[in-house]
Amino acid sequence: MANQGVENWTFHNSVTTTGSGKELNVTNITNVNFEISGTATSSTCIFEGKSVDDGSFYPIQCVNLTTSSLANQTTSKGELWQIDCTGLVSFRVRISVISGGNLTIKGRGVR
């Protein structure tokens, strides 16, 4: 019963190249918390959402729960982020820059 209404999700798992990763269908999810970890010495992760199934992805503001700041991307690791999924159908964390190691991005969606 403790995990009812929760969906664990892996956007990227120890990747060493840029890419869009796995998109999460958030039609029935209210928010997603996610973390970025890994050994990469340099990286940029862009938070993106879309509001229609056949639409384009756009940068989306997320809340850094570590600092309470808003951003649509990060170059840091070891932080906890949250997105409000109201009105979105999909969410992803695209890696646009990576070097010197790998990144893993995992999250948890709550219905």
C-alpha positions in Angstrom: 0.0 0.0 0.0 2.9 2.4 0.6 3.8 2.7 -3.1 0.3 3.0 -4.4 0.1 6.1 -6.6 3.8 6.3 -7.1 5.8 5.5 -10.2 9.6 5.2 -10.1 11.3 6.2 -13.4 14.8 6.1 -14.9 15.3 8.9 -17.5 19.0 8.0 -18.0 21.1 5.2 -16.5 24.9 5.7 -16.4 25.0 7.3 -19.9 28.1 8.9 -21.3 26.6 10.5 -24.4 24.1 13.3 -25.0 20.5 12.3 -25.6 16.8 12.8 -24.8 16.5 9.8 -22.5 13.2 8.0 -21.7 10.2 10.3 -21.5 7.7 9.9 -18.7 4.0 10.0 -19.5 2.6 12.4 -16.8 -1.0 12.4 -17.9 -2.1 11.0 -14.5 0.8 12.3 -12.5 0.7 15.5 -10.4 4.4 16.0 -9.8 7.7 14.4 -10.3 10.8 14.6 -8.0 14.1 13.7 -9.7 17.8 13.5 -8.9 20.9 13.8 -11.2 24.0 11.8 -10.1 27.1 10.4 -11.7 30.8 11.0 -12.4 30.6 13.5 -15.2 33.0 16.4 -14.7 30.9 18.6 -17.0 27.2 18.3 -18.0 24.1 20.3 -18.8 20.6 18.7 -18.3 17.5 20.5 -19.7 14.1 19.9 -18.3 11.4 19.6 -21.0 7.7 19.0 -21.2 5.0 18.8 -23.9 1.3 19.4 -23.6 -0.1 17.4 -26.5 0.8 13.9 -27.6 2.1 14.9 -31.1 3.6 18.2 -29.9 7.1 19.5 -29.4 9.1 19.4 -26.2 9.8 22.9 -24.6 12.0 23.9 -21.7 10.0 23.7 -18.4 10.8 25.5 -15.1 11.4 23.1 -12.2 12.0 23.8 -8.6 15.4 23.0 -7.0 14.3 21.6 -3.7 17.8 22.0 -2.4 17.9 25.8 -3.0 14.3 26.7 -3.7 15.3 28.3 -7.0 13.6 27.9 -10.4 15.4 26.8 -13.5 14.8 25.0 -16.8 18.3 23.4 -16.8 21.2 22.5 -14.5 24.9 21.9 -14.7 25.1 20.4 -11.2 24.6 17.0 -9.7 23.5 15.9 -6.2 20.4 18.1 -6.1 16.7 17.2 -5.8 14.3 18.8 -8.4 10.5 18.9 -8.7 8.1 19.6 -11.6 4.4 20.3 -11.4 3.0 18.2 -14.2 -0.4 20.0 -14.5 -1.5 20.2 -18.1 1.5 18.2 -19.5 1.4 14.8 -21.2 5.1 14.0 -21.1 8.3 15.1 -19.3 11.9 14.3 -19.9 15.4 15.4 -18.8 17.5 15.9 -21.9 21.3 15.8 -21.6 22.8 18.3 -24.0 26.4 18.3 -22.7 28.3 15.6 -21.0 32.0 14.8 -20.6 34.4 13.2 -18.2 32.1 10.4 -17.0 28.5 9.4 -16.8 25.1 10.6 -15.6 22.1 8.8 -14.0 18.8 10.6 -13.7 16.0 8.9 -11.7 12.7 10.2 -10.5 9.4 9.4 -8.8 6.1 10.5 -10.1 3.1 10.9 -7.7 -0.5 10.5 -8.8 
